[in-house]
């Protein structure tokens, strides 16, 4: 009987110990599950926070960008308004200029620009009346030896002188002294007409191929008398323009 009680007691003890182990294992498993759930929940919460921060940052950047764009557009609009106002006042001012003032403005404007290549000067009806052959001759003087190489007028004149014939352009120019003209212009001229000049001028290298007899003639030419040089002539020609009709007949 005693043995039966001992066995029963041992079984109960073992059962109790097994129960404790099972409960402990269950509690441990429960804690693991809860820990994983909590970790997953934290990760989800962190992702939600990061996404919210990114969205907030993106929205902030869009708002700032939109504000900057609006400010830029307002500045450009104000700037354009000022430009339009200045342009309108400039146009009104130009229409009030005299011929001399207008031509000086055009000349100074062209010389102040660093122009390259082919350029077009657009003029209104009044401007076309002001810009005549004498004004073109005035611009031609900027092709002299003393003109800076950066001058846009010099570039244009040299381009016309060197390529004009192939483009069907004939360049006419007048200058008081041949020695003052750019060598690339005189070098491309087919015809030279010399009027009266002084001994200092004809002593310069530009006249070294002119025979002495013609040099002497140049210092004594009268009004209407010229010496013409052209490659088709074997020598220079002395010509004299007739006087106007009203001077040919005395009253």
ROSE-4610 file (N, C-alpha, C; in Angstrom, 1 decimal, always signed):
// ROSE-4610
residu = [X/X/X/X/X/X/X/X/X/X/X/X/X/X/X/X/X/X/X/X/X/X/X/X/X/X/X/X/X/X/X/X/X/X/X/X/X/X/X/X/X/X/X/X/X/X/X/X/X/X/X/X/X/X/X/X/X/X/X/X/X/X/X/X/X/X/X/X/X/X/X/X/X/X/X/X/X/X/X/X/X/X/X/X/X/X/X/X/X/X/X/X/X/X/X/X/X/X/X/X/X/X/X/X/X/X/X/X/X/X/X/X/X/X/X/X/X/X/X/X/X/X/X/X/X/X/X/X/X/X/X/X/X/X/X/X/X/X/X/X/X/X/X/X/X/X/X/X/X/X/X/X/X/X/X/X/X/X/X/X/X/X/X/X/X/X/X/X/X/X/X/X/X/X/X/X/X/X/X/X/X/X/X/X/X/X/X/X/X/X/X/X/X/X/X/X/X/X/X/X/X/X/X/X/X/X/X/X/X/X/X/X/X/X/X/X/X/X/X/X/X/X/X/X/X/X/X/X/X/X/X/X/X/X/X/X/X/X/X/X/X/X/X/X/X/X/X/X/X/X/X/X/X/X/X/X/X/X/X/X/X/X/X/X/X/X/X/X/X/X/X/X/X/X/X/X/X/X/X/X/X/X/X/X/X/X/X/X/X/X/X/X/X/X/X/X/X/X/X/X/X/X/X/X/X/X/X/X/X/X/X/X/X/X/X/X/X/X/X/X/X/X/X/X/X/X/X/X/X/X/X/X/X/X/X/X/X/X/X/X/X/X/X/X/X/X/X/X/X/X/X/X/X/X/X/X/X/X/X/X/X/X/X/X/X/X/X/X/X/X/X/X/X/X/X/X/X/X/X/X/X/X/X/X/X/X/X/X/X/X/X/X/X/X/X/X/X/X/X/X/X/X/X/X/X/X/X/X/X/X/X/X/X/X/X/X/X/X/X/X/X/X/X/X/X/X/X/X/X/X/X/X/X/X/X/X/X/X/X/X/X/X/X/X/X/X/X/X/X/X/X/X/X/X/X/X/X/X/X/X/X/X/X/X/X/X/X/X/X/X/X/X/X/X/X/X/X/X/X/X/X/X/X/X/X/X/X/X/X/X/X/X/X/X/X/X/X/X/X/X/X/X/X/X/X/X/X/X/X/X/X/X/X/X/X/X/X/X/X/X/X/X/X/X/X/X/X/X/X/X/X/X/X/X/X/X/X/X/X/X/X/X/X/X/X/X/X/X/X/X/X/X/X/X/X/X/X/X/X/X/X/X/X/X/X/X/X/X/X/X/X/X/X/X/X/X/X/X/X/X/X/X/X/X/X/X/X/X/X/X/X/X/X/X/X/X/X/X/X/X/X/X/X/X/X/X/X/X/X/X/X/X/X/X/X/X/X/X/X/X/X/X/X/X/X/X/X/X/X/X/X/X/X/X/X/X/X/X/X/X/X/X/X/X/X/X/X/X/X/X/X/X/X/X/X/X/X/X/X/X/X/X/X/X/X/X/X/X/X/X/X/X/X/X/X/X/X/X/X/X/X/X/X/X/X/X/X/X/X/X/X/X/X/X/X/X/X/X/X/X/X/X/X/X/X/X/X/X/X/X/X/X/X/X/X/X/X/X/X/X/X/X/X/X/X/X/X/X/X/X/X/X/X/X/X/X/X/X/X/X/X/X/X/X/X/X/X/X/X/X/X/X/X]
num = [1/1/1/2/2/2/3/3/3/4/4/4/5/5/5/6/6/6/7/7/7/8/8/8/9/9/9/10/10/10/11/11/11/12/12/12/13/13/13/14/14/14/15/15/15/16/16/16/17/17/17/18/18/18/19/19/19/20/20/20/21/21/21/22/22/22/23/23/23/24/24/24/25/25/25/26/26/26/27/27/27/28/28/28/29/29/29/30/30/30/31/31/31/32/32/32/33/33/33/34/34/34/35/35/35/36/36/36/37/37/37/38/38/38/39/39/39/40/40/40/41/41/41/42/42/42/43/43/43/44/44/44/45/45/45/46/46/46/47/47/47/48/48/48/49/49/49/50/50/50/51/51/51/52/52/52/53/53/53/54/54/54/55/55/55/56/56/56/57/57/57/58/58/58/59/59/59/60/60/60/61/61/61/62/62/62/63/63/63/64/64/64/65/65/65/66/66/66/67/67/67/68/68/68/69/69/69/70/70/70/71/71/71/72/72/72/73/73/73/74/74/74/75/75/75/76/76/76/77/77/77/78/78/78/79/79/79/80/80/80/81/81/81/82/82/82/83/83/83/84/84/84/85/85/85/86/86/86/87/87/87/88/88/88/89/89/89/90/90/90/91/91/91/92/92/92/93/93/93/94/94/94/95/95/95/96/96/96/97/97/97/98/98/98/99/99/99/100/100/100/101/101/101/102/102/102/103/103/103/104/104/104/105/105/105/106/106/106/107/107/107/108/108/108/109/109/109/110/110/110/111/111/111/112/112/112/113/113/113/114/114/114/115/115/115/116/116/116/117/117/117/118/118/118/119/119/119/120/120/120/121/121/121/122/122/122/123/123/123/124/124/124/125/125/125/126/126/126/127/127/127/128/128/128/129/129/129/130/130/130/131/131/131/132/132/132/133/133/133/134/134/134/135/135/135/136/136/136/137/137/137/138/138/138/139/139/139/140/140/140/141/141/141/142/142/142/143/143/143/144/144/144/145/145/145/146/146/146/147/147/147/148/148/148/149/149/149/150/150/150/151/151/151/152/152/152/153/153/153/154/154/154/155/155/155/156/156/156/157/157/157/158/158/158/159/159/159/160/160/160/161/161/161/162/162/162/163/163/163/164/164/164/165/165/165/166/166/166/167/167/167/168/168/168/169/169/169/170/170/170/171/171/171/172/172/172/173/173/173/174/174/174/175/175/175/176/176/176/177/177/177/178/178/178/179/179/179/180/180/180/181/181/181/182/182/182/183/183/183/184/184/184/185/185/185/186/186/186/187/187/187/188/188/188/189/189/189/190/190/190/191/191/191/192/192/192/193/193/193/194/194/194/195/195/195/196/196/196/197/197/197/198/198/198/199/199/199/200/200/200/201/201/201/202/202/202/203/203/203/204/204/204/205/205/205/206/206/206/207/207/207/208/208/208/209/209/209/210/210/210/211/211/211/212/212/212/213/213/213/214/214/214/215/215/215/216/216/216/217/217/217/218/218/218/219/219/219/220/220/220/221/221/221/222/222/222/223/223/223/224/224/224/225/225/225/226/226/226/227/227/227/228/228/228/229/229/229/230/230/230/231/231/231/232/232/232/233/233/233/234/234/234/235/235/235/236/236/236/237/237/237/238/238/238/239/239/239/240/240/240/241/241/241/242/242/242/243/243/243/244/244/244/245/245/245/246/246/246/247/247/247/248/248/248/249/249/249/250/250/250/251/251/251]
x = [+0.8/+0.0/+0.9/+1.9/+2.9/+3.5/+3.8/+4.4/+3.5/+2.2/+1.2/+1.2/+1.2/+1.2/+2.4/+3.5/+4.8/+4.7/+4.2/+4.2/+3.2/+2.1/+1.1/+1.6/+2.3/+2.9/+4.0/+4.8/+5.8/+5.2/+4.1/+3.4/+2.9/+2.3/+1.7/+2.8/+3.9/+5.1/+5.6/+5.7/+6.2/+5.3/+4.0/+2.9/+3.0/+3.2/+3.2/+4.4/+5.6/+6.8/+6.6/+6.0/+5.7/+4.8/+3.8/+2.9/+3.6/+4.5/+5.3/+6.2/+6.8/+7.6/+6.8/+5.6/+4.8/+4.3/+4.0/+3.5/+4.7/+5.8/+7.0/+7.3/+7.3/+7.5/+6.5/+5.2/+4.1/+4.3/+4.7/+4.9/+6.1/+7.1/+8.3/+7.9/+7.1/+6.6/+5.7/+4.8/+4.0/+4.8/+5.8/+6.6/+7.4/+7.8/+8.5/+7.5/+6.3/+5.3/+5.0/+4.8/+4.5/+5.6/+6.8/+8.0/+8.1/+7.8/+7.8/+6.7/+5.6/+4.5/+4.8/+5.4/+5.8/+6.8/+7.8/+8.9/+8.3/+7.4/+6.7/+5.9/+5.2/+4.4/+5.3/+6.4/+7.4/+7.9/+8.2/+8.7/+7.7/+6.4/+5.3/+5.1/+5.2/+5.0/+6.2/+7.4/+8.6/+8.4/+7.9/+7.7/+6.7/+5.6/+4.6/+5.1/+6.0/+6.5/+7.5/+8.3/+9.3/+8.5/+7.5/+6.7/+6.0/+5.5/+4.9/+5.9/+7.1/+8.1/+8.5/+8.7/+9.0/+7.9/+6.7/+5.6/+5.5/+5.8/+5.8/+6.9/+8.1/+9.3/+9.0/+8.4/+8.1/+7.1/+6.1/+5.1/+5.7/+6.5/+7.2/+8.1/+8.8/+9.6/+8.8/+7.6/+6.7/+6.2/+5.8/+5.3/+6.4/+7.6/+8.7/+9.0/+9.1/+9.4/+8.3/+7.0/+6.0/+6.1/+6.4/+6.6/+7.7/+8.9/+10.0/+9.6/+8.9/+8.5/+7.6/+6.7/+5.8/+6.6/+7.5/+8.3/+9.2/+9.7/+10.5/+9.7/+8.5/+7.6/+7.2/+6.9/+6.6/+7.7/+9.0/+10.1/+10.3/+10.1/+10.3/+9.2/+8.0/+6.9/+7.2/+7.7/+8.0/+9.2/+10.2/+11.3/+10.9/+10.0/+9.5/+8.7/+8.0/+7.2/+8.1/+9.2/+10.2/+10.8/+11.2/+11.9/+10.9/+9.7/+8.7/+8.6/+8.5/+8.4/+9.6/+10.8/+12.1/+12.1/+11.7/+11.8/+10.8/+9.6/+8.7/+9.2/+9.8/+10.3/+11.5/+12.3/+13.5/+13.0/+11.9/+11.4/+10.9/+10.2/+9.7/+10.8/+11.9/+13.0/+13.7/+13.8/+14.5/+13.7/+12.4/+11.6/+11.7/+12.2/+12.4/+13.8/+14.7/+16.0/+16.1/+17.0/+17.3/+18.1/+18.3/+19.1/+20.5/+21.1/+22.5/+22.6/+21.6/+21.6/+21.3/+20.4/+20.0/+21.2/+21.9/+23.0/+24.1/+24.4/+25.4/+25.0/+23.7/+23.3/+23.5/+23.1/+23.3/+24.8/+25.6/+27.0/+27.6/+27.4/+27.9/+27.4/+26.1/+25.6/+26.3/+26.5/+27.1/+28.6/+29.3/+30.7/+30.8/+29.8/+29.8/+29.5/+29.0/+28.6/+29.7/+29.9/+30.9/+30.2/+29.9/+29.2/+30.1/+29.6/+30.3/+29.4/+29.9/+29.1/+28.2/+27.2/+26.3/+25.2/+25.1/+24.1/+23.2/+22.0/+21.0/+20.5/+20.6/+20.1/+18.7/+17.7/+16.3/+16.0/+15.5/+15.1/+13.7/+13.1/+11.8/+11.9/+10.8/+10.8/+11.6/+11.6/+12.4/+13.9/+14.2/+15.6/+16.2/+15.4/+15.8/+16.1/+15.4/+15.6/+16.9/+17.2/+18.4/+19.7/+19.7/+20.8/+21.0/+22.0/+22.2/+23.7/+24.1/+25.4/+26.5/+26.2/+27.3/+27.5/+26.4/+26.6/+27.4/+27.1/+27.9/+29.4/+29.6/+31.0/+31.6/+30.8/+31.3/+31.7/+30.9/+31.2/+32.5/+32.7/+33.8/+35.2/+35.2/+36.4/+36.9/+36.0/+36.4/+37.1/+37.4/+38.3/+39.7/+40.0/+41.4/+42.4/+43.7/+44.7/+44.7/+44.1/+44.1/+43.0/+42.0/+40.8/+41.2/+40.7/+41.0/+40.6/+41.3/+41.0/+39.7/+39.2/+38.0/+36.8/+37.0/+35.9/+34.9/+33.6/+32.7/+32.6/+32.7/+32.6/+33.8/+34.9/+36.1/+35.9/+35.4/+35.2/+34.2/+33.1/+32.1/+32.7/+33.5/+34.1/+35.1/+35.9/+36.9/+36.2/+35.2/+34.4/+33.8/+33.3/+32.7/+33.8/+34.9/+36.0/+36.6/+36.7/+37.3/+36.4/+35.1/+34.1/+33.0/+33.1/+32.0/+31.8/+32.8/+32.7/+32.0/+32.3/+31.7/+30.2/+29.9/+28.5/+27.7/+28.4/+27.7/+27.6/+28.5/+28.5/+29.6/+29.4/+30.4/+30.6/+31.8/+32.1/+32.7/+32.0/+32.6/+33.0/+34.1/+34.6/+35.5/+35.4/+36.3/+37.0/+38.3/+39.1/+40.1/+40.4/+41.3/+42.7/+43.1/+44.5/+44.4/+45.0/+45.1/+45.8/+46.9/+47.7/+46.9/+45.7/+44.9/+43.9/+43.8/+42.9/+43.6/+42.8/+43.3/+43.9/+45.0/+45.7/+44.9/+44.0/+43.2/+42.0/+41.7/+40.7/+41.3/+42.4/+43.1/+43.6/+44.0/+44.5/+43.5/+42.2/+41.1/+40.4/+40.8/+40.1/+40.7/+39.8/+40.2/+40.6/+39.9/+40.1/+40.4/+41.5/+41.9/+41.8/+41.2/+41.2/+41.8/+42.9/+43.7/+43.4/+43.1/+42.9/+44.2/+44.1/+45.3/+45.6/+46.9/+47.4/+48.7/+49.3/+50.6/+51.8/+53.0/+54.2/+54.4/+54.0/+54.1/+53.4/+52.2/+51.3/+51.9/+52.4/+52.9/+54.2/+54.9/+56.2/+56.0/+54.8/+54.5/+54.6/+54.8/+55.0/+53.8/+52.6/+51.4/+51.6/+52.5/+52.6/+53.9/+54.6/+55.9/+55.8/+54.6/+54.5/+54.0/+53.7/+53.3/+54.5/+54.6/+55.8/+55.9/+57.2/+57.5/+56.8/+56.6/+56.0/+54.5/+53.8/+52.5/+52.4/+53.4/+53.5/+53.6/+54.4/+54.5/+53.3/+52.6/+51.3/+50.2/+50.3/+49.3/+49.4/+50.5/+50.7/+50.2/+49.9/+49.6/+48.2/+47.5/+46.1/+45.2/+44.4/+43.4/+42.0/+41.1/+39.7/+39.1/+38.6/+38.1/+39.1/+40.4/+41.4/+41.7/+41.8/+42.1/+43.1/+43.8/+44.7/+44.1/+43.7/+43.0/+43.9/+43.9/+44.7/+43.7/+43.9/+43.1/+44.0/+43.9/+44.7/+44.6/+43.4/+43.2/+44.0/+44.5/+45.3/+46.8/+47.5/+49.0/+49.7/+49.1/+49.7/+48.5/+48.9/+47.9/+47.3/+46.1/+45.4/+45.1/+45.4/+45.0/+43.7/+42.7/+41.4/+41.0/+40.1/+39.5/+38.0/+37.3/+35.9/+35.5/+34.5/+34.1/+33.4/+33.5/+32.8/+31.3/+30.5/+29.1/+28.7/+27.6/+27.1/+27.1/+26.6/+26.4/+27.8/+28.9/+30.2/+30.9/+30.4/+31.0/+30.6/+29.5/+29.1/+29.0/+29.8/+29.7/+28.6/+28.0/+26.9/+27.4]
y = [-1.2/+0.0/+1.2/+1.1/+2.3/+2.5/+1.4/+1.6/+2.3/+1.9/+2.6/+4.1/+4.4/+5.9/+6.6/+5.9/+6.5/+6.8/+5.7/+5.8/+6.9/+7.0/+8.0/+9.4/+9.5/+10.8/+11.2/+10.2/+10.6/+11.0/+10.3/+10.7/+12.1/+12.4/+13.7/+14.8/+14.5/+15.4/+15.6/+14.5/+14.6/+15.4/+15.1/+15.8/+17.3/+17.6/+19.0/+19.7/+19.0/+19.5/+19.7/+18.7/+18.8/+20.0/+20.2/+21.3/+22.6/+22.7/+24.0/+24.2/+23.1/+23.3/+23.7/+23.1/+23.4/+24.9/+25.3/+26.7/+27.6/+27.3/+28.1/+28.3/+27.1/+27.1/+27.9/+27.8/+28.5/+30.0/+30.4/+31.8/+32.4/+31.6/+32.0/+32.2/+31.2/+31.3/+32.6/+32.8/+33.9/+35.2/+35.3/+36.5/+36.7/+35.6/+35.7/+36.3/+35.7/+36.2/+37.6/+38.0/+39.4/+40.3/+39.8/+40.6/+40.8/+39.7/+39.9/+40.8/+40.7/+41.6/+43.0/+43.2/+44.6/+45.1/+44.3/+44.7/+45.1/+44.2/+44.4/+45.7/+45.9/+47.1/+48.3/+48.2/+49.4/+49.7/+48.6/+48.8/+49.5/+49.0/+49.6/+51.1/+51.3/+52.7/+53.6/+53.0/+53.8/+54.1/+53.1/+53.3/+54.4/+54.4/+55.4/+56.8/+56.8/+58.1/+58.6/+57.7/+58.1/+58.6/+57.9/+58.3/+59.6/+59.8/+61.1/+62.2/+62.0/+63.0/+63.3/+62.3/+62.5/+63.2/+62.9/+63.6/+65.1/+65.3/+66.6/+67.4/+66.8/+67.5/+67.8/+66.9/+67.1/+68.2/+68.2/+69.2/+70.6/+70.6/+71.9/+72.4/+71.5/+71.9/+72.4/+71.7/+72.2/+73.6/+73.8/+75.1/+76.2/+75.9/+76.8/+77.1/+76.0/+76.1/+77.0/+76.7/+77.5/+79.0/+79.2/+80.6/+81.3/+80.6/+81.2/+81.5/+80.5/+80.7/+81.9/+82.1/+83.2/+84.5/+84.5/+85.7/+86.0/+85.0/+85.2/+85.7/+85.2/+85.7/+87.1/+87.4/+88.8/+89.8/+89.3/+90.1/+90.3/+89.2/+89.3/+90.2/+90.1/+90.9/+92.4/+92.7/+94.1/+94.6/+93.7/+94.1/+94.3/+93.5/+93.6/+94.9/+95.2/+96.5/+97.7/+97.6/+98.7/+98.8/+97.7/+97.6/+98.2/+97.8/+98.3/+99.8/+100.3/+101.7/+102.5/+102.0/+102.6/+102.6/+101.4/+101.3/+102.3/+102.4/+103.4/+104.8/+105.1/+106.5/+106.7/+105.7/+105.8/+106.0/+105.3/+105.5/+106.9/+107.4/+108.7/+109.7/+109.5/+110.3/+110.3/+109.1/+109.0/+109.8/+109.7/+110.4/+111.9/+112.4/+113.9/+114.3/+113.4/+113.8/+114.4/+115.3/+115.9/+114.9/+115.2/+114.3/+114.1/+115.2/+115.0/+114.2/+114.5/+113.7/+112.2/+112.0/+110.6/+109.8/+110.4/+109.8/+109.5/+110.5/+110.3/+109.1/+109.1/+108.0/+106.6/+106.5/+105.3/+104.9/+105.8/+105.6/+105.1/+105.9/+105.5/+104.2/+103.9/+102.6/+101.5/+101.6/+100.5/+100.3/+101.4/+101.3/+100.7/+100.9/+100.4/+98.9/+98.3/+96.9/+96.0/+94.9/+93.9/+93.0/+93.5/+92.7/+91.8/+90.7/+89.8/+89.2/+88.8/+88.2/+89.3/+88.8/+89.7/+90.3/+91.6/+92.3/+93.1/+93.3/+94.1/+95.3/+96.5/+97.7/+98.0/+97.9/+98.1/+99.5/+100.3/+101.7/+101.9/+102.9/+103.3/+104.3/+104.8/+105.7/+106.9/+107.5/+108.7/+108.3/+107.2/+106.7/+106.5/+105.9/+105.7/+107.0/+108.0/+109.4/+110.0/+109.7/+110.3/+109.5/+108.2/+107.4/+107.5/+108.3/+108.5/+108.1/+108.3/+108.0/+108.7/+109.9/+110.7/+110.0/+109.5/+108.8/+107.5/+106.8/+105.6/+105.9/+107.0/+107.5/+107.8/+108.4/+108.7/+107.4/+106.4/+105.1/+104.5/+104.7/+104.1/+104.5/+105.7/+106.2/+105.3/+104.5/+103.6/+102.4/+102.4/+101.3/+101.9/+102.9/+103.4/+102.6/+103.0/+102.2/+102.3/+103.4/+103.7/+103.1/+102.5/+101.9/+100.7/+100.5/+99.2/+98.0/+96.9/+95.7/+95.1/+95.5/+95.0/+95.7/+96.8/+97.6/+96.8/+96.7/+95.9/+96.6/+97.9/+98.6/+98.2/+98.1/+97.7/+96.3/+95.4/+94.0/+94.0/+94.8/+94.8/+95.4/+96.5/+97.1/+96.2/+95.5/+94.6/+93.4/+93.0/+91.8/+92.2/+93.4/+93.9/+94.1/+94.6/+94.9/+93.6/+92.6/+91.3/+90.3/+90.4/+89.5/+90.1/+91.5/+92.2/+91.8/+91.6/+91.3/+90.0/+89.0/+87.7/+87.7/+88.8/+88.9/+89.9/+90.5/+91.4/+92.8/+93.1/+94.4/+95.3/+96.5/+97.5/+98.5/+98.6/+99.5/+100.8/+101.9/+103.3/+103.9/+104.5/+105.2/+106.4/+107.4/+108.6/+108.9/+109.2/+109.5/+110.6/+111.5/+112.6/+112.1/+111.1/+110.6/+109.1/+108.6/+107.2/+106.4/+107.0/+106.4/+106.1/+106.8/+106.6/+105.4/+104.8/+103.7/+102.4/+101.5/+100.2/+99.5/+98.9/+98.3/+97.2/+96.5/+95.4/+96.0/+97.2/+97.9/+98.4/+99.1/+99.6/+98.5/+97.4/+96.2/+95.5/+95.7/+95.0/+96.0/+97.2/+98.2/+98.0/+98.0/+97.9/+99.3/+100.3/+101.6/+102.6/+103.4/+104.5/+105.8/+106.8/+108.1/+109.1/+109.7/+110.6/+112.1/+112.8/+114.3/+115.0/+116.3/+117.0/+116.7/+116.5/+116.2/+116.9/+116.7/+117.4/+116.4/+117.0/+116.3/+115.3/+115.6/+114.8/+113.5/+113.6/+112.4/+111.5/+112.0/+111.2/+110.6/+111.1/+110.5/+109.2/+108.9/+107.7/+106.4/+105.3/+104.0/+103.6/+104.2/+103.8/+104.3/+105.2/+105.7/+105.3/+104.3/+103.9/+103.3/+102.8/+102.2/+103.3/+104.5/+105.6/+106.2/+106.3/+107.0/+108.4/+108.9/+110.2/+111.3/+111.1/+112.2/+112.4/+111.3/+111.4/+111.9/+111.6/+112.2/+113.7/+114.2/+115.6/+116.3/+115.6/+116.1/+116.2/+115.2/+115.2/+116.4/+117.0/+118.2/+119.4/+119.4/+120.6/+120.4/+119.4/+119.2/+120.3/+120.7/+121.7/+121.1/+121.9/+121.4/+120.7/+119.5/+118.7/+117.9/+117.9/+117.1/+115.9/+114.7/+113.5/+112.7/+111.8/+110.8/+109.4/+108.6/+107.4/+106.2/+105.2/+104.0/+102.8/+101.9/+100.7/+99.7/+98.4/+97.4/+97.2/+97.6/+97.5/+98.5/+99.6/+100.6/+100.3/+100.5/+100.2/+101.3/+102.5/+103.5/+104.3/+105.2/+106.0/+107.0/+107.4/+108.3/+109.7/+110.7/+112.1/+112.5/+112.8/+113.1/+114.5/+115.1/+116.4/+116.4/+116.6/+116.6/+118.0/+118.1/+119.4/+120.2/+121.5/+122.4/+122.3/+122.7/+122.7/+123.6/+123.4/+124.2/+125.6/+125.9/+127.4/+128.1/+127.3/+127.9/+128.0/+127.2/+127.1/+128.3/+128.9/+130.0/+131.3/+132.2/+133.5/+134.4/+135.1/+135.9/+137.2]
z = [+0.0/+0.0/+0.0/+0.8/+0.8/-0.5/-1.2/-2.5/-3.5/-3.4/-4.3/-4.1/-2.8/-2.5/-3.0/-2.8/-3.3/-4.8/-5.5/-7.0/-7.3/-6.7/-7.0/-6.7/-5.6/-5.2/-6.2/-6.7/-7.7/-9.0/-9.4/-10.6/-10.5/-9.4/-9.2/-9.2/-8.6/-8.6/-10.0/-10.7/-12.1/-13.0/-12.7/-13.5/-13.2/-11.9/-11.5/-12.1/-12.1/-12.7/-14.2/-14.9/-16.3/-16.6/-15.7/-15.9/-15.8/-14.9/-14.7/-15.9/-16.4/-17.6/-18.8/-19.0/-20.1/-20.0/-18.8/-18.6/-18.8/-18.4/-18.6/-20.1/-20.8/-22.2/-23.0/-22.5/-23.2/-22.9/-21.7/-21.4/-22.2/-22.4/-23.2/-24.6/-25.1/-26.5/-26.7/-25.7/-25.7/-25.8/-24.9/-24.9/-26.2/-26.8/-28.1/-29.2/-29.2/-30.1/-29.9/-28.6/-28.3/-28.7/-28.5/-28.9/-30.4/-31.1/-32.6/-33.1/-32.5/-32.8/-32.5/-31.4/-31.0/-31.9/-32.3/-33.2/-34.6/-35.1/-36.4/-36.3/-35.2/-35.0/-35.0/-34.3/-34.3/-35.7/-36.4/-37.8/-38.7/-38.5/-39.3/-38.9/-37.6/-37.1/-37.6/-37.6/-38.1/-39.6/-40.4/-41.8/-42.0/-41.2/-41.4/-41.1/-40.0/-39.6/-40.7/-41.2/-42.3/-43.6/-43.9/-45.1/-44.8/-43.6/-43.3/-43.4/-42.8/-42.9/-44.3/-45.2/-46.6/-47.3/-47.0/-47.7/-47.2/-45.9/-45.4/-46.0/-46.2/-46.8/-48.2/-49.0/-50.4/-50.5/-49.7/-49.8/-49.5/-48.5/-48.1/-49.3/-49.9/-51.0/-52.2/-52.4/-53.5/-53.2/-51.9/-51.6/-51.7/-51.3/-51.4/-52.9/-53.7/-55.1/-55.8/-55.4/-56.0/-55.6/-54.4/-53.9/-54.6/-54.8/-55.5/-57.0/-57.6/-59.0/-59.1/-58.2/-58.2/-58.1/-57.1/-56.9/-58.2/-58.8/-60.0/-61.1/-61.3/-62.3/-62.1/-60.8/-60.5/-60.8/-60.5/-60.8/-62.3/-63.1/-64.5/-65.1/-64.6/-65.1/-64.8/-63.6/-63.3/-64.1/-64.4/-65.2/-66.6/-67.2/-68.5/-68.7/-67.6/-67.6/-67.7/-66.9/-67.0/-68.3/-68.9/-70.2/-71.3/-71.2/-72.2/-72.1/-70.8/-70.6/-71.1/-70.8/-71.3/-72.8/-73.4/-74.8/-75.5/-74.9/-75.5/-75.4/-74.2/-74.1/-75.0/-75.2/-76.1/-77.6/-78.0/-79.3/-79.5/-78.5/-78.5/-78.6/-77.8/-77.8/-79.2/-79.8/-81.1/-82.2/-82.1/-83.1/-83.0/-81.9/-81.7/-82.1/-82.5/-82.8/-84.2/-84.3/-85.6/-86.5/-87.7/-88.6/-88.1/-87.7/-87.2/-85.9/-85.0/-83.7/-84.0/-84.9/-85.2/-85.8/-86.8/-87.4/-86.4/-85.5/-84.5/-83.6/-83.2/-82.4/-83.1/-84.3/-85.1/-85.2/-85.5/-85.7/-84.3/-83.3/-82.0/-81.5/-81.7/-81.3/-82.0/-83.3/-84.1/-83.6/-83.4/-83.0/-81.6/-80.7/-79.4/-79.3/-80.3/-80.3/-80.8/-80.2/-80.7/-81.7/-82.9/-83.8/-84.7/-85.0/-85.9/-86.9/-88.1/-89.1/-89.8/-90.5/-91.2/-90.3/-90.3/-89.5/-90.4/-89.9/-90.6/-89.8/-90.3/-89.7/-90.2/-89.3/-89.6/-89.3/-90.2/-90.0/-90.5/-89.8/-90.3/-91.4/-91.9/-93.0/-92.8/-91.6/-91.3/-91.3/-90.7/-90.7/-92.0/-92.9/-94.3/-95.0/-94.7/-95.3/-94.8/-93.5/-92.9/-93.3/-93.5/-93.8/-95.3/-95.8/-97.2/-97.5/-98.8/-99.2/-98.4/-98.0/-97.3/-95.9/-95.3/-94.0/-94.2/-95.3/-95.5/-95.7/-96.4/-96.5/-95.2/-94.3/-93.0/-92.2/-92.4/-91.8/-92.4/-93.7/-94.3/-93.8/-93.1/-92.6/-91.4/-90.9/-89.8/-90.3/-91.6/-92.2/-92.4/-91.6/-91.8/-91.0/-91.2/-90.6/-89.1/-88.6/-87.1/-86.4/-87.1/-86.5/-85.7/-84.5/-83.7/-84.5/-84.4/-85.1/-84.7/-83.5/-82.9/-83.4/-84.2/-84.7/-85.6/-85.3/-86.2/-87.5/-87.6/-88.9/-89.8/-89.2/-90.0/-90.5/-89.7/-90.2/-91.3/-91.3/-92.3/-93.6/-93.5/-94.7/-95.3/-94.5/-95.1/-95.7/-95.1/-95.7/-97.1/-97.2/-98.4/-99.5/-99.0/-100.0/-100.5/-99.7/-100.1/-100.8/-100.4/-101.0/-101.9/-101.9/-102.6/-104.0/-104.8/-106.2/-106.4/-105.6/-105.8/-105.3/-104.5/-104.0/-104.8/-105.9/-106.7/-106.1/-105.2/-104.5/-105.0/-105.3/-105.7/-104.5/-104.0/-102.9/-103.4/-103.2/-103.5/-102.2/-102.2/-101.0/-101.3/-100.4/-100.6/-99.3/-99.5/-98.3/-98.7/-97.8/-98.1/-98.4/-97.6/-97.9/-98.1/-99.2/-99.4/-98.3/-97.8/-96.7/-95.5/-95.3/-94.1/-94.3/-95.5/-95.7/-95.4/-94.9/-94.6/-95.8/-95.7/-96.9/-97.5/-96.7/-97.3/-98.1/-97.9/-98.7/-100.0/-99.9/-101.1/-102.0/-101.3/-102.1/-102.9/-102.5/-103.2/-104.1/-104.2/-105.1/-106.5/-107.5/-108.9/-109.5/-109.0/-109.6/-108.5/-108.7/-107.8/-108.6/-108.0/-108.6/-107.6/-108.0/-107.2/-107.5/-106.5/-106.7/-106.2/-106.1/-105.7/-104.2/-104.0/-102.6/-102.4/-101.2/-100.9/-101.0/-101.0/-101.1/-100.0/-98.8/-97.6/-97.8/-98.4/-98.6/-99.7/-100.8/-101.9/-101.6/-100.5/-100.1/-99.3/-98.9/-98.1/-99.0/-98.3/-99.1/-100.0/-99.7/-100.5/-101.9/-102.2/-103.5/-104.2/-103.7/-104.2/-105.6/-106.0/-107.4/-108.3/-107.9/-108.8/-109.4/-110.7/-111.3/-110.8/-110.8/-110.2/-111.0/-112.3/-113.1/-112.6/-112.3/-111.8/-110.4/-109.6/-108.2/-108.3/-109.2/-109.3/-109.8/-110.7/-111.2/-110.1/-109.2/-108.1/-107.2/-107.1/-106.2/-106.9/-108.3/-109.0/-109.7/-109.4/-110.1/-109.7/-110.7/-110.4/-110.1/-109.7/-109.4/-110.6/-110.5/-111.6/-112.3/-111.9/-112.6/-111.7/-112.3/-111.5/-112.3/-111.5/-112.1/-111.8/-112.8/-112.6/-112.8/-111.9/-112.0/-112.1/-113.1/-113.2/-113.9/-113.5/-114.1/-115.6/-116.2/-117.6/-118.4/-117.7/-118.4/-118.2/-119.2/-119.1/-118.2/-118.2/-117.4/-116.8/-115.9/-115.2/-116.2/-116.1/-117.0/-116.3/-117.0/-116.4/-117.1/-116.3/-116.8/-116.2/-116.9/-116.4/-116.7/-115.6/-115.7/-116.2/-117.1/-117.7/-116.6/-116.8/-115.8/-116.1/-115.1/-115.2/-116.4/-117.0/-118.1/-117.8/-116.6/-116.2/-116.1/-116.0/-116.0/-117.3/-118.3/-119.6/-120.5/-120.2/-121.0/-120.1/-120.5/-119.7/-120.2/-119.3/-119.6/-120.3]
